[in-house]
Amino acid sequence: MLSVCKQTFSSNLQSNYRVATRCLGSVVPELKLNDFGIQNEPVLGYLKGSKERAELEKALQELSSKTEEVPIVIGDKEFRNNDVHYQVMPHNHKKQIAKFYYADKNLVNKAIDVATETQKKWDRTPFPERLRIWEKAASLMANEYRAKLNAATMLGQAKTIIQAEIDSAAELIDFFRINAYFLKEATKYQPISEDPRVTKNSMRYRGFDGFVAAISPFNFTAIGGNLAYTPALMGNAVLWKPSDTALLSNWVTFQICREAGVPPGVVNFVPADGPVFGDNITASPHLAGINFTGSVPTFSRLWKQVAQNIGMFRNFPRLIGECGGKNFHFIHPSADVESVVNGTIRSAFEFCGQKCSACSRMYVPESLWPQVKKGLLEKRSQLKIGDPTDVKSFTSAVIDNKAFDRIKSYIDHAKNSPNLEVIGGGKCDDSVGYFIEPTIVQSKDPLDKIMKEEIFGPVLSIFVYKDSQIKETLDIVANSTQFALTGAVFAQDENFLKQAIEDLKMTAGNFYVNDKSTGSVVGQQPFGGARMSGTNDKAGGPHYCLRWGNPQAIKETFVPLKDIEYPYMQQ
């Protein structure tokens, strides 16, 4: 693109110290991407006799009849060792659905080396080629592999049909398509060039000089895909540590992306023991970022390790984390009771309350409590808890024995505390699967630990407040937990809603008015919270993609500078 020319012109700003002949052309290629729009992936219905229902039933049969072997993948090589682990079905824990291996220290470091070298080449891959690959991956997810993704999520993470469809189909596809759209839109911004005959200013996005570690959770297949592949889209190379309890669905995602054309080494599939993985990535000078979803203690540990090693890194590592919440539904005396009841049942008990955004605490006025209590108990009693492949199941088992024991301990606390009463549910049975009944607890104390601590299970805690103490109760909602992820207020009183939006401004990164606290959609409600809920980088929004970009501003000057003096100095 370098060109020599003899274009002569006058420039008032530059005339006294620039030669009025443009000698060079721009060497920065103009980025021209085909424009395209986006829409969210439709959620399919899975009605009896439908094509998608038949395809899903076939995929469920195929995956449940075998134990999938999943290797460690670094670059274009697969690794297996003697550190063997199994993923089991949460609802039938005697059934193994995946056999996998933990990478040791040497393999983690090998993956770091491969990713660091691969990044240098991948970062030069033109954006149109990256967008083509991402669209191919999204198309494969939406069509050829939709049923397999959903079946792997249902069997491995005990999600019902609808919960799998909105996760491992619709949301995963949305992350790939909509983040590609955000990247395309970001490239449209170019800096001001006051006189492009003299100087041209441009902006381009690079990846980071090093590698990114993606550490993903069990509860959303889509989150795993987003954590690993959005940094890759922006030009980074990634070590992906999937959750042991989402191993199969994450492996299917990885295979799809390889088939779509993501080059070897751009994303490396590295199951590992958490501390082994964390200790080694934070000990590498090439660590450029950590993309994390999980617990506060784990993210805090990683943050501390990065801080302790800060002097040895080539970059200040970029840390993005989402760590859960103690999400609330606040009910005003003017609220529509039916909407409150239905929204709360869905938010608290779908997927066993294991969504980061699930409602875990509820505040109800005395005037509405009899109606709300009756409605909640009636709806709760109608819920079928069972095998996720049963179309009648509303929810299924919690993810593993550790989750079962943790959640049960809170229910036991409720049964034994004089301030708490279990008014619905409370039974736990792990003989076949890790089943816990949707449980409703009424608390006399709004500061009891069951109202403050994240449980991450099907336990809804309720405090009934006096109608005259709305302001005081809002203060409790705002200040009684360390989290600030999601929250909802239900009211028909618009003056109250205006007040609540301000009084609860810092309580939630995703705030809902007359809707449940769950259900954010990529591109519609960018997701994330502050305080100890995370860094609030808003997955599903344009801000998130830019956090994984490494922008470079370039100024090109085409006219030689012939003097060191400024015009006023020559008068």
N, C-alpha and C positions, 0 to 999 in steps of 0.2 A: 504493500500500500504506500510505501515511500515513493514520493514523486518530487521532481525538481521543476520549479516553474518560475516565470518572470512576471508575475502579476504585480503591477505598480498601482499604488493607491495612496490616498492621503489619510492620515489619522491624526486628528487634533490632539488626542491624548498622548500619543507616542511621538509626535513629529520632531521633537527636539533631540530625541536620543535613540530613535529607531530608524533604521534605513527603510525607506518606503518601498521595499521590494520583498515579497513573500518568497522565500527560498525553498521551503520544504512543505510537504503535505503531511497530513495526520498519519501517524503510524499505529494509532489505536483503532482497531476494527470497530465499525459501528455494529452494535448488536441489534439485529432485526429479527424479532420472534413473531411468528404468526399469532395473531390475536385470537382468543377463544374465550367463551363464557363458561360458566359452571352452574351445575345444580346438584343438589344432594342426591345420593343414590337412593332410589325408592326401597322401602322395606316391603318385602314380599309377604303374602298372606298365609301361605302353607295350608290352604283349605283342602279338605279331603278331595282326592281326585285331581289335584293340581300337579303340574309338571314338577314344580320345585319340591313338593311333598314327596313325590316318587323318587326323585334324585337324592333327596336327603335320606330317606329310608334305606336306599341302596348303599349310600356312603356310610351310614351308621352300622349297617350289617358288616361291611368290609372292614372298617376300622376296629370294631368290637371283637372280631374273630381272630385277631392277631396282636402280637406285641411288636410295634415298630422299632427297629433299631436306628438310633440317631447318633451319628458320629460328631466329634468335634471337627469343625471345618475352618482351616486357616489358609488363606489364599486359595489355591486350587487343590489342596491336599486334605484328605480326611485322616483323622487320628482316632485310635481306640487304645484303651489301656485297661489295667486291672481295677481301676476305681469305678466300679459299675454301680449305677443307681437305676431306680425304676419309678415311673410315674404310674399311679394307680387311679382308678375311678373313685372319686370321693363318695359316690352313692353305693359303691360296691368295691370296697377297698381290697378285696382279695383278687380283683382283676387288674392285671398289669397291662397298660396300653402302650408304654414306651420304655425302652431300655436305652440308657444314655451313659455318658462317661464324663467325669470331672477332669477338666484341664488342671494339671499341676503347675507349679511355679514356672518350670521351663517352657511349658506350652503357652502359658499366658504371655511370657516374655517374647516367645517366638511370634505370637500374634501381634504384639506391639511392634516388633521389627517389620513384619510384613505390612501392617497397616500404615506405618510411617513412610515406608518406601512407596506403597501403592498410592498414597495421597498425592504425591508429587505428579504422578501421571494422570490420575483421575481428575485432579483440579484443572487440568488442561482440556478435559472433555468439553466440547461446546455445549452450551445450554440447550440448543435444539435437540441434540442427541440425548441429553439427560431427560428432557421432557418426553421424548419419544419412548424411552425405556419406562418411565413412570406411568405413562398412559397404557403401555402394553401390560405392565403389572396390574394396574387397576382393572383392565379389561379381562385378564385371566382370573382375577379374584371375583369379578362380577359374573363370569360365565362358567368356564371350564372347571374352576376349582371352588366355586361358591359352596357347593354341598359338602365338599371335603373339609373346607375351613370350618363350617358350622358344625359338622359332625365331630371334628377334633375338639372343638370348644365345648360342645355338649358333653362328650364322654370324659374329657380330661379336666374340665372345670365345673362340671355339673350345672350347666346353664340349660334352661328350657329353650324350646324352639325360638320363641320371640326374643329372648335375651341373647341368644347366639346370633340371630339374624341382625339385630341392631348393633352388635359388636363386631363380630368377625366377618360380616359381610358389609353392611352399610357404612359403619364408621371407619373401618379399615380402608375401604375403597375411597371414602371421602378424604381421608388423610392424604392418600396418594394423589388424587386428582386436584383437590383444593389447594394443597401446599404447592403443587406445580403451578397452579394459577397464581398464587401469591408471589412466587418467585418471578414469574413472567411480569406481573404488575410492578414489582420492585424495580425491575430493570428499566422501566419507563422513565423513572426519575433520572435526569441528568442535570448537573449544576449549570448555573448561568455562565454563558460565554458572552461578555459584553461586545467584543468585536472578534468574531471567529476568524477573521483574516489575520489577526495578530496573535491571538491565543485561543486555544480550545480547551475547555475543562470537561472532564468526563469522570464517571464513577463506574467501578466494576466490583463484583463480589467474588472473593476468593474463599477457599476453605481455610482451615487453621493449619499452621505449620506444626504438624504432629498428628496425634490420633485423638479420637473421642471415644469414651467408654459409655455404652448404653446399658443400664441396669433396669430391667423391666419387671413388672409385678405379675401376679397370677390372674388378677381379676378382669382384665380386658386384653384380649388378643390384639385389638386395635392399638392399644397403648404400646405394646411391644413393637409393632410395626412402625409406629410413629417415632418412638425413641431412637430406633436404629436407623431408619431410612430418611428421616427429614434432615439430620446432619449430613448424611451422604448426598442427598439432593443438592445441598449447598456447597459441595466440593470437599467434604471431609471423608476420611476413612475411619471405620468404626469397629470396635470390639463389642459385640453384643453378648451380654450375659443374660440369657433368658431365665425366667423363674422355673424351678424344678417342677412346679405344679401347673405350669402352662407350657410344658416342653413340647408336646406334640403339635399344638396349634401354632406355636412360634416356629417350629421346624417346617411346617407346611408353608407358612409365610415366607420363610427364607428360601425354600425350594422354588416357590413361584417367582420370586425376584431374580433368582439365578436364571430361570427359564426366560424371563423377560429381557435379560441382557445386562443385569448389573454385573460388572466384571469381578473376577476373583480378587479377594483382598480388600475390596471396598467395604463390605460388611463381612466380618468374620464371626462365625457362630461358636461361642466359647462358654458352654456350661461349666460352672466351677463352684467350689465352696466360696461363700460370700467373703469371709475374711481373706482367703488366699487371693481372690480376684482383687479385692479392694486394696490390700497391702501392696500388691505388685504394680497396679496401675498408678497408685499415688507415689510409688518410688521411682517412676520413670521420668526422666527430664523431658520426654516428648509428650507427656500428658497435656492436652490442649483443652479438654472439656469433659464433663461428666453430665450425662442426661439420665435422670433418676426418677423413678416413682417407687415409693415404698414407705418404710416407717421413719419416724422422726429420729430414733436412736441410730439407725443405719446411716441416714443422710448426715446426721451430726458427726458421726465417726469419720465419714469420708471428708467432710468439710475440715475437721480438725487435722486430719492427716495431710490434706493439701496445705493448710496453714503452716504446719510444722515443717514442711518441705519446700516452702515457697521460694527459698533462695536458689534452688537447684533447677527449677523449671525454665524452659526456653520462653514460655508464655505465662502470663497469669491465667491459669486454667479457668474456663468459663463453667460455672456450676449452675445447673437448672434442676430444681427438685420439686416434686409434688408429694406431699406426705400425709394426706388424709385430713379428716376433720371430725368435729362433733356438731353435726349439722342440725339446724333447728327448724321447726314449724311454730310460728307464733300466731295464735288465733285471737282475733279481736271479737268483742261481743257482737259486732255487725256481720260476722262472717257467714257465708253459706255453708251450712253444716254438711250437706251431702258432698260438696266439693272437698271440704276438709277431710272427711272420712275416707273417701276414695283416693284422694291424692296421698294421704298419709300411709294408707295400707300399701299402696304401690311403692312409695319412696322407702318405707322402712323395711319391707319384707321381700320385694323382688330380689332375686339372686341372693337370698338370705341376708340382706343388709350388707353385702360385701362390696358395694359400690363406694368409692371414695366420697360420693355426694349423698349417700343414704341418710334419711332422717333418723336421728338417734335420740333426740330430745324434743319435747313438745310442751308448749305452754298454753293452757286452756282456761278461759274465764269461768268462774263458778256458774254464771247464768247459762252457759252452753254445755257445761260438763255432762249433765244427765243425757242429753241428746248425743253428744260426741261419744261418750262412753258406750252407750247402747249401740251406736252405729259401728264403732271400732270392733266391739266384741262379736257382733253379728257377722261382720265381714270376715273377721279373723277365723271364726269357726267354720266358714265355708271354704277356706283355703285347703287345697290338697297338696300334701308334701310327699314327694316320692321320686321315682326314677325320672330324670329329665327328659327321657325319650317318650314318656307317656304324655300325650297331648293334653291330658286333663290336669297335669301337675302345674301348680302355680309357682312352686319353687322346689328346691331339692336339698342336697346335703351341703354343709360347709366344706371348705376346701381340703382340710387335713386334720390329723389328730391334734396338732398344736393349736389350731384355731378352735377345735371342739373343746379342748380343755380350758382355753382362755375364756371363751364365751360362757361355758358352763360355770366357771368361777364367779362371773358377774351375776348369773341367775341364782347361784347358791347364796351369794351375798344378799340378794334381794329377798330370798326366802327367810334369811336369818336376821334381817335388820328390822328393828321396830319402826323405822321411818319409811319402810318400803313395803309394798304389797303387790304380789304377782296377781294380777286380775285376769290374765288370759295366757294360756300356754304354759311354758316352763319345763316341759318334758325333754329329756335328752337321751339318745340311744345311739351308741356307736358300734353295735354288734355286727351290723352288715355294712352300713355306711355311716357317715358322720352327720347324723340327723339331729337337728334341734328345732323344736317347735317355734314358730313365730310367737314371741313373748312380749306381753305388755305389762309394764311395771308402773304403779302410781307411787310417786314420792312426795312425802310431806316436807322434805328438805330440798330446796332447789340447788343446794351446794353439795349434796351427796355425790360421792365419786361416780355413781351411775349416771348422774346428770352432767358430769364434767369430763370424763375420760372416754377416749375412743374405744369402742367395743369391737367394731367391725364384724357384726353378726346380727341375727334377727331379734334384736332386743330394742324395744321402744320404751323410753322412760318419759313419764308425763308428770308435770307439776301443775296443779290447779291453783290459779291465782284469783284474788279478789278483784272484782270488776273496778273497784275504786283505786287499784294499785297498778294501773297499766304502765305508768312512767317508771315506777320502781322495778317492775318485772322486765321492762325493756333494758334497764340498766344491768340486771342479772344476765339476761341473754347476751349482752354485749361484752361482759367482763368476767364471766365465770369459767371460761375455758381458754386454753392456749391456742386454739385453732380459729381459722377464719376462711373456711372453704365455701360452703354453700349455706343458704338459709332462705326461708320463705315466710311471708306474712299473708294471712288470709283476712280480708275485710271488705266490706262494701262502703265503708265510711271513707270518702276521698280525703278529707282533712286529716284523718288518722294516718292514711297511707303516706301522705306528704311528710308527716312527722316521722313515721317509722323509717322511711328511706333515709332521712338524715340521722336519726338517732342510732340506726343500725348500719351506718355507712361503712364502718371498718370491720364489720362482723363477717363479711362474706365477699369473696371474689366473684361469686355468681349468686345473684340475688333475684328471687322470684316473687312476683306479686300475684296472688291467687292462683298459684300453680305449685306443684310439688318441687322438692329441692333436687331431684334427679332429672336426667334426660337432656343434658346439654348436647347440642348437635354441632358438628364441625362446620365452621363458617357462619353459624347462627349465634351461638353463645360460646365464644372462646373461653376455655376452661382453665381455672387455676385460682388459688387463694394465697393470702399473705399470712402474717404471723407464723406460727409453726406449721401451717398447712403447706408452706412452700415458698418459692420465689416468684410466684404469680406471673409466669411468662406466657400464659394464655395459649396453650395448645389449641389448635383449630382456628387461630387468627394469624394475621400477617406478621404480627410482632414476633411470634415464635420462630418463624423461618429466619427473620433477620438476626435473631440471637445466635444463629448458627452460621451466619455469614461473616466474612472478614473483609469489610469494604476497603477499597483503595481509591483515593482521589488522584487523578492524573492531570497535570497541567502541561500542555504542549505549547511552546512558543515558536512561531514560524518566522519571526523577523529578528535579526541579530540586534543585540544591545551594543551600542557604539560609544556610550559615554557613561561615566559614573555620576555626573552632575544631574540635578533635577532642573526643570525649566526656570524656576524662580532664582536659582543660583547664577544663571547666566545673564540676568538683567543688570 
